[in-house]
Amino acid sequence: MEKLKCYIPFILILLSSFYVNINLVNSWFHFDYQDDLYKWEIVNFDGDLSLLPEEDAHYWNHHSFRFNEDVQWGVSFSEEVKIQLATSWGDSGHIATGMWWSRGFKRERKIPINNIQVRVEFDVIVNRFYYEEPDEWLRVALACAVQRSDNNVIYTELDILDSPNTQKHITGNIMVGGDVIYQGGDVVEYKIDEIPLKTWRHYTLEITKYIDNAWKIREGDMLESIYIVIETDNNPVEVELRIDNLWISISPVQVT
């Protein structure tokens, strides 16, 4: 009995800590928060798809690029964002959805990223990831666009799932233990994960670290957009995934 009494305060402390931590994690998805060093401000609308589907579609700006009208693709909105893509031989391009400055950003303007941090959080599940070999190119990534002071736009992309051939590109270094899928022109693509199919996964990414590593952030750089992209080239593919809780936060102020 005496031993039990000794353990009761310790058990209560553990339960209290668990309750606080759970509530803190939940609050990250909806409110501004701070960690040990920085105060974070959420800068986008509707990351949790809490509005009507037509309103979600407005904020989660979606599009396709280079695909002809025969390609089957779609982005739909309910409790999560659902993205589907099916292509045939010769089809090349991408589909994307996420936050653009003109719609998804609260202040409706591009965000200067010199001397601040940008953090991106999201949940994703990939239910279908089919491709026909050989020489396929299929990837799922979080991508961001930054406009420079000379008006050129640079792209930094973080791959969470890639087909085998995608990881063998001559400009990358995956095959020798590196983390670069592709680099050339205005794009650098990093590999950060190989998400298992049919499993929800949460990501918290300090996106400015990757941008700086790829391009060296400089004065005048402005964040234009952050989005999820599915990209394929030539070979038939079928992809279906869902996204939720896409929150973009910045930390312009260090907590003292």
N, C-alpha and C positions, 0 to 999 in steps of 0.2 A: 504494500500500500504506500509506503514512504517513497519507493522508487517511482510509482505512478505520479505522485504529487510533484516530484522533481521534474518529470517530463512534461507536465501540463503547460507551464509557461513557455517552454521551448516549442511545443506543438502549436500553441496559439500564435507565436511569433511567425512560424512558418506559414500558417494559414493566412495571417494578415498580409505577409509579404506576397503570397501567391495572389490574393485578391487585388492588391494594389498594382502588381505587375500586369495582370489581365486587363484591368481597367485602363492602365496607361497605354498598353498596346492598342486597345480598341479606340482610344481617343486619338491616336495618331492618324487614323483614317478620316477624321472629321474636323479636327481642330488644330490650331497652331500648338506647337509643343517645343520643349527645349531638352537638350541632352546636357552632358557635363560641360560642354564647351560653347555650344551655339544655340541661339534662339532661332527656330525655324518658322517661316511663314509660308502657308500653302497658297499657291498662286493660280490654281486652275479651278474651274467649275466642275461639278457633276462627276467627280471621279468614281463615285459609287453607284451611278445610274439610278438616282433617286427620283428622277422626273418622269414625265410621260415619254413614251418612245420617240415621238417627233421632236421633243425638246432634247432628249439624249442625242439624237442624230445631228442636231444643230451644233452641239458642243463637241461631240466626238466626230469631227470632220473626217469623212472617209472618201477614198478615191481609188481608182486603178490607173496604172501607167503602162503604156505601150501595148497592152492587150487589145486584140481586135474584139468585135462585138460577139463573136462566137464563143469566147471563153466564158465559162460558167463561174461567176463569183458573186458573193453577197456579203453584206454586213447588216446584221439585225440587232435590235435592242430590246431587252426585257430586264431580267434581273442581272444579266451580264451582257457583254458584247459578244456576239457570235460571228466568227469570220469563216467563210467557206470558199474554197477554190478548187476548180477542176479544169485541167488543161489537156491539150492534145499535142501531137508532134509538131514542132515548129513554133509553139506559143512561147513567148518570152515577155517578162514584165514583172510588175509587183502590184499588190493591193495593200492598203494601209489605212489605219484609223488611229486617232489620238487627238492631241491638243495642239492647235495652231494659235498663234498670237491673236489673230483677228476674231476668233470665236471662243476658244477654250480658256484663254488667259483672262483673269478677272479684270485687269486694267486695259485690256484690248490694245496692248502695245508690246513690242519686243523687249526682252529683258537683258540689260547689260550684265555680262558675266565676269568682267574683270574685277578681281578682288572679292568675289563672293563664291559660295559653294552652291551647287544645285544638286538636290537629292530627288530621286525618282523611286516611288514604290508602286508595285502592282502585283496582282495575283493572276496566274495564267494556268490553263490546262490545255494540253494538246491531245485531242482524241483521235485524230487521223493524220498520218504523215507517210503517204505512199508515193513512191517514185519508181520510174522504170530506168534501169541501168542499161548500158554504161554511160559515162560522161554526163550524168545528171548534174544539175545545179539547183539545189533547193535549200532554203534557209528561212528561219524565223528569228527575228531580232527586234530589240528595242533600238530605235534610231532617233537621232536628234539633228536638227539643222541649225547652223549658226551663220549669221550674216556678218561679214567682216567690214571694216571701214571703207574698203575699196568696192563694196557692194557684191563681191563674190560670196557664194554660199558654200560652206564646207559641211560634210556629213560624217558623223561618228556613229557607228552602229555596233551593238553588243549582241552577239548571236547566242541564243539559248538552245537552238537545235539546228543541226546541219546534216545533210546527206554525206556519205563518205567521200564522194568525189569533190564536193565543195571544199573539203578540208585539205585538198591537195593542190590548190592553185599555186602557180609559180611565184606569185608575189607574196604569198603567205609563208608562215614558218611553223604551222601546226605539226607537220611531219617530223620536225626536229625538236619538238618539245616547247615551241613558242605559243603565243596566244593571238597571232594575227591570221585572220582568214584571207583577207584581201587588202591591198593598198594600191591606190593609183588615182591620178587626177584629183578630184575633190572628195574622195571617199576613203576612209579607213574603217575596216571591219575587224572587231576583236571577238574571240570566242570566250565566253564566260561560263558556259554550262552546256550540258547535254541532258536536258530535262527528260525524264521517263514519260512514256505515253500514259494517258488517262490518270494522271496524278496532279492535283493542284499544287502549285509551288508559289511561294511568296518571295519577291525580290526587293531588296533595298539597295540602291546603287548610287554612289557618289559620282554623278555623271561628269562633273567638271574635271575630275581626275583623268578620265579617259580622253576628254577633249584636249586637255593640256598636254597629255602624253603624245597624242597624235599630231597636234597642230601648234602647241605653245600658245595659250590664251594671251591675247594682247588687248590693249586699250581700244575700245570701239567695237569689240565682238558682242553681238546681240543674239540671244537665243530666240529662234523663230518658232520652233515646234519640237514636240516629242511624241512619238507614235510607235505603234507596233506594226511591223511590216512582214509580209510573206513574199519572197522573191524566188522566181524560177526562170530557167532558161532552157528552151528547146524540148526537153523530154516531158512526157505526160506525167502529171502529178495530181494528187488529191490530198487536200489539207483541210482540217477543221479544228478550230481552237476557240476558246472562250477567255475573256479578260474581265477583270473587275478591280475596283479599288486602285485606279490609276491616279496617284497624287504626286504633284510636282511641288517641291518646297525649296526655298532659298534661305540662306543664312547670311544676311548682310551685317549683322551685329554680333559681336562676341560678348558673351555674358561675363560680367565682372563680379 
